[in-house]
Amino acid sequence: MSVDERYEPQRRIRIGLTGLAFVFLLVLLGTAISRSGEDGVTPPANTVANADVEPNEPLAEIGAAPGQSAGDVEAERDANAAAPK
């Protein structure tokens, strides 16, 4: 067994770990770049205005509440919109 054959497993492990570290740094850099584009984005005005208002029944508003049909949800939404606040 020569010296080169003895160190072959160690060399393969070192190359594998170096490649793994390179991929990790590449993903980290990509994440940092993609998040930096989101910092300057302002939400639309209607989103900010509606941020304080909580929905009465979120599941009912999307029509997922048990026992309610989509028509019932729309009728309730129209009634709530017409009611004075």
Sequence and secondary structure as in RCSB ss.txt:
>XXXX:A:sequence
MSVDERYEPQRRIRIGLTGLAFVFLLVLLGTAISRSGEDGVTPPANTVANADVEPNEPLAEIGAAPGQSAGDVEA
ERDANAAAPK
>XXXX:A:secstr
  HHHHSHHHHHHHHHHHHHHHHHHHHHHHHHHHHHTTTT    HHHHHTSS   S HHHHTT STT  HHHHHH
HHHHHHHS  
